[in-house]
Amino acid sequence: MASGRGRLLAVSDLHVGMADNKPVTDSLRPHTDEDWLIVAGDVAEVFADIEWALRLLAGRFARVIWTPGNHELWSPKGDPVQLRGVARYERLVELCRSLGVLTPEDPYARWQGPEGEVVIAPLFLLYDYSFTAPGTRTKEESLARAHETGVVCTDEFLLHPDPYPAVDDWCRERVAVTRERLDALGTDTPLVLASHWPLLREPTNVMWYPEFAQWCGTELTADWHTRYPVAAAVYGHLHIPRTTHHDGVRFEEVSIGYPREWRRRGHPRGLLRQILPTPEGD
């Protein structure tokens, strides 16, 4: 448990496989020796790059908590680790544990700050295509529209759900398992929910290509920010870093994104987002 003198920080979408993003990641440092860091997915695609980044961060922060994004789950041809689906995820968990990094498969950590104790729950949930493209009602229609418009996520080619028949089957299993764990916590302690994908659809409404939303989450978690005592919800994936509020709950999109994106918009909120103590104005 943290002592209450540090900060809970978050970042996502480091994409260290891109040469210009590696020095950005190398620049990430805590404010104090007691700062904790949530890494909400998309560290990289290749195991060696993922290990480099997590080892670096684990050596600097008092505690690192990771949850996977879609990019870690890809099986690119250039990666010597050619595991797929659940087996790849399990190997990633093993890697994290060897580095002292917490994962969605570990007991949830408790962080003590000036506002009291919170439970930090890293969530691995995936997506089920229920954020359908405009004018469509089913997964099949939504995928067809995406292919028609040319807006198709690379997951369709590199993210394999083995042994599940499809990603949405894996998603439903992950949601069920995670909900059971969260239900068991009760309502006494506030939560920070950290997932790569947003818990509800609203954050995707500002995307330039609405067809891409189907790879961004699931309607099955749309009430989790009100079902549970959530102090803040952390996510990435969209590459639209910002703070929003939904039903009075603070949502933080904490991505770094691709070089072409951060060169254009800069980092107006800084590279690391403070989650707790609650920043003034949030």
Steps between C-alpha positions, in 0.01 A plus 500: 500500500623850420582726794297798382792724403523403135275544198305254291591571137391342173607468139410282202578442134875540534555316170872467563543298180494836325847651512381849596291368788785318673670819630160627613460188713859531622417850624220383731597548864314516831455822695592320823647165596153388609308566177304212347440465125211342310598389149169453318610296201661528157857506628620333178441201274825303535587331829850646516363855474230431759760362741733795442231755584350321801842422646597866464184625668502236773850615592388862541154488658410359840234284336399439138158359411448381142203390299528390137389685192433347162857559378659277767259225392600514134714216363723685249725292276810682620452398864693186604215435746233363268239414763139589423195601697475384860844339490657832398315685774612246759862539388464878536373449855803281572729771365338765718524288811870441436542880500285561808225661291139434604250370242125434476571147628648618831329613822390860466740744663388753761633853474486735798480870424390816679142432387507153653554149373408388148516164328671503161344245266673440166240357262558286193169507311551525121203592277201325345407723202194631688610861435360448152568726203237767423195356328576140597356274767705180502866401511476369144345821366748714690804311373364512147463879526856531627635301205291708260647823638854363532510561876608159630702444817822301462367275777300321231828367362738478798294453818407133527250390769619137532352282642180709477314499168502881481619807691148576618479156663825571683365843595182360654704255709732776619206722593333220698818411692582864572148587611504211746824633652369855524170387651693318771671822610185655641438874513710614795813613313516726193644353181725617221405290199779482241430348160650550157154530346246755630224356716225678310440616147474875553877570483505360145246753375776750416695261278554607139408154377194372690532160333808438717295513821406131467858413604485731803301322772178330595153606607528236776701744713294812433369519860816399686594857590169529689460135605824524700639780724734636233726791588647514149503292181826486305521393136692554177468352149330801339813719485284792612647598839246693704288505815124450484229436754215253465229475765729697729794259458835620366633319192864551401627411152876487559655399166827623351408378151695498175769758416287654225230563761700636792710720273180667383321540833796495739455381857290777656422285808856368531622148424378353828147566621442543872204290607529543877505713702225652287649792307349841564222575255419132436 
